[in-house]
Amino acid sequence: MITTLSIVIPAYNEEPTIHLILDKVCKVRLPGDLKKEIIIVDDCSKDNTYATIQKYIADYDTRKEIQLFKHEKNAGKGAALHTGIAKATGEVLVIQDADLEYDPNEYALLLQPILDNVADVVYGSRFIGGKPHRILFFWHTLGNKFLTFLSNMFTNLNLTDMETCYKMFRSNIIKNIKLNEKRFGFEPEVTAKIAKVKGLRIYEVGISYYGRTFEEGKKIGWKDGVRAILCILKY
């Protein structure tokens, strides 16, 4: 029986906007009155992200559902996710970036195939469905589609958005997968490894995407794309 959704949020230098995404996550209503467990892992931010989250939790007694952890050294998004996954206790787990590119109100879309017991893993795709999608970088989109294509070649999956942040898992599945990549290689690694789990039911649902520019805090770059290719070949 599913009673709790664990929401794992890796955070690095998100001081200006972290409270905004936490507001959205805290306010979202889940289907079936599921409880929320919000796990934030600050990856040794150079700004006041950690202190901002501490104050956010302290200011509101009703936000006891939030747990905050901190890395003493910057280790990367993947490492923060490893910590969050290990700490999660909910039966289902979803990854939420600390920026404002993805909408927590769409957790219900990802949850439904799992609640209907037809899926074990659900990816939120930015490239299917009729949800809003901010128009930004041509080369980023082309790179994303190339990485998804390359990943699909080796995994024999037919995903449309391997690099999406919104990945939801039954917790017993993701906790039993040994993950190594500490930075943005997490996406191709976890995709390759779930593809190898016999009998696993993987679904995609269309989601919206409110992308941000580099001036607004976007961090991923071409080096991460190169690393993703290496991870696809490795795993």
URMO-V265767 format. One record per pair of residues at least 4 apart in sequence whose C-alpha atoms are under 6 Angstrom apart, sorted by the first residue. I is the first residue (numbers start at 1). J is the second residue. If there is no record, write none. Layout:
I;J, I;J
This chain:
2;91, 3;34, 4;34, 4;35, 4;36, 4;90, 4;91, 5;36, 5;90, 5;92, 5;93, 6;37, 6;38, 6;88, 6;90, 6;93, 7;37, 7;38, 7;39, 7;93, 7;94, 7;95, 8;39, 8;84, 8;95, 8;96, 9;40, 9;96, 9;97, 9;98, 10;40, 10;41, 10;80, 11;42, 11;98, 12;42, 12;43, 12;45, 13;45, 13;47, 13;49, 14;18, 14;49, 15;48, 15;49, 22;26, 25;104, 28;105, 30;34, 37;65, 38;65, 38;66, 39;66, 39;67, 40;68, 41;69, 41;70, 41;80, 42;70, 43;71, 43;74, 44;71, 44;72, 44;73, 44;74, 48;52, 55;59, 57;63, 75;79, 76;182, 76;183, 77;183, 78;181, 78;182, 78;183, 78;186, 79;182, 81;85, 91;171, 92;169, 92;170, 92;171, 93;168, 93;169, 93;171, 94;167, 94;168, 95;166, 95;167, 101;209, 101;210, 101;211, 102;209, 110;122, 112;116, 113;118, 113;119, 114;118, 114;119, 119;201, 119;202, 120;170, 120;201, 121;168, 121;169, 121;202, 122;167, 122;168, 122;202, 122;203, 122;204, 123;166, 123;167, 123;204, 124;166, 124;204, 124;205, 124;206, 124;207, 125;161, 125;205, 125;206, 125;207, 126;207, 128;206, 129;206, 131;207, 131;208, 132;208, 133;208, 133;209, 134;210, 134;211, 139;143, 147;151, 148;161, 148;162, 151;232, 152;156, 152;157, 152;158, 155;192, 155;195, 163;187, 171;175, 181;185, 181;186, 185;228, 186;190, 188;232, 212;216, 212;218, 213;218, 214;218, 231;235
